Amino acid sequence: MKFPSAFCHLTFAFLLTVCLSSCFLLGIHVNVKNPNRASKYPKFSESTKLLGSSNKYRSCFNVTYYELNIYVDHTNEFLRGVIGMNATALSDLDTLQIDLHQNLKLNKISFKGKELNCSRKYGAIYVAMPEKILKGEKFKLTIDYEGKPHAAKKAPWDGGFVWKKDKEKNPWIGIACETEGASLWWPCKDVTDDEPDSAAINITVAKDLMAVCNGTLRDKEEKESLTTYKWFVSYPINLYDITLYIGKFKLLADSLKMPSGKTLPINHYVLPINYEKAKVHLAQAKDQIAFYEKTFGEYPWYRDGYKLVESPYEGMEHQSAIAYGNGYKQGYNGFDYIILHESAHEWWGNSVSASDFADVWLQEGFATYAEALYVESTKGKNAYYNYMLVYRLFIANKYPVVGPTGVRYFDYRNNDCYQKGAWVLHTLRTQIANDTLFFNILKSFQRKYKMKTVTSQDFINLVNEKTGEDYTWLFNQYLYKREAPFLEYYWDRADFFYRWEYTDATFKMPAEIALDGLIKITLKPTDKIQKIQIDGKAYKEISFNNYTELFGIKENKKLMKQFKNR
Ligand SMILES: [Zn+2]
């Protein structure tokens, strides 16, 4: 999902308009902020830990296939469902954990037609199997549940069901649950590191409505006053990506010959009233996904196709059924950033997925950086730098980019997994100083972990392997430490003193300065103070280039004295 807040969007719009129209680099005018104190993570409740943790009741099995059969009673905002969960035992097991939000009622869980004993703690349901399931054995549970699902306060960030009416007063319903997890609305093994290989999503709604889900529509069954829409996802899928949209939609069918030579089916679903507008506006997605395929590798879901579905909330990366709710607004750069951002998630987030949300920058940072790469390809290098500089304004440095593990931690108010995550890649690109190699790394990462879950360490290992150098110092600073490095300096018009602040001894990023804007000097600062001679009679001004790497700049008169007292 996209980073939130109306403030962000307005500021972003304004700044981008300024930057792009005046075509100059903001450069040193934009400094980095490092708050003195780290912000504290919330206290994680027991229910959060039960949802986020990896434990023996979860690691003992792997889900291979889900079959969702859910009736959505929109009048009463009520769900009734039967979920089939097919799994393979990874070790011998007699008890396992599945999850279902506390406000939904579990009717029964059956195995081979017999009802099983279960106990429940918050959202965690411990299922006692009537017989030991041996390692390697396949088994199926059928889970019957019902209830009034949690309604979203501010979807997609504060997720849940959105029960709305469109302009023509028809029901218009959606669900977003990235932060809360899929068990917010259906029972499942709600972890980020176990994706089913495929899923059937059968949604029953009132006859005059339509249900749109991920994948392809295989069948439609009408029975009295109800219709069941049978969708099928033929690839692995993140559970929070599994979704539904209910309303009156009109299909906007299209296709695209992609750079790979393959033809991608495109089937957008939009509100009929917006059909003509959508036809023009949504066409931009073609250029964007073609660009992503060229840059990151083949589109991951050819069988399932690509589609945008008009949603009653702003946007969400739901695999092969992206939520689009940005009101057909063209952005400041000539594109709709919801389409651009959420589509990038098909590669970063949906195909390559963080195995724990601690590493969610691998989804959000990469998708945010993908936007900037698209800007670079369409508007050139200066526009790319400006795009990144505007994003730098949002970097807060209140927490490290990589968050706590085992608690499904993804706080949408902490933007750094987005913009700082993108700056990690921007900085890495500058350090590698070889675009062929840098883009090869992005493609290789995609190819190696396509449809798999990953950690930051997987990415770091790949960078080190591909470059033949050890970039651990860079990732330690930018992912695991909270503060951005600062170049501290002092120029007494004879000597120029400098060092890195907020770094450890391993941090070895060079920094560029310019004398009177002309003579460029590359410094090799460390956490120890160094000096070079710069004649104040020959040069009037020293400027700093920090638009290609993430660091702040701070003058500190004490450096001279500290250097002498070493
Ligand atoms: Zn996102």
Boltz pocket constraint, residues with backbone or C-beta under 6 A from the ligand:
constraints:
  - pocket:
      binder: B
      contacts: [[A, 1], [A, 2], [A, 3], [A, 317], [A, 341], [A, 342], [A, 345], [A, 363], [A, 364], [A, 367]]
      max_distance: 6.0
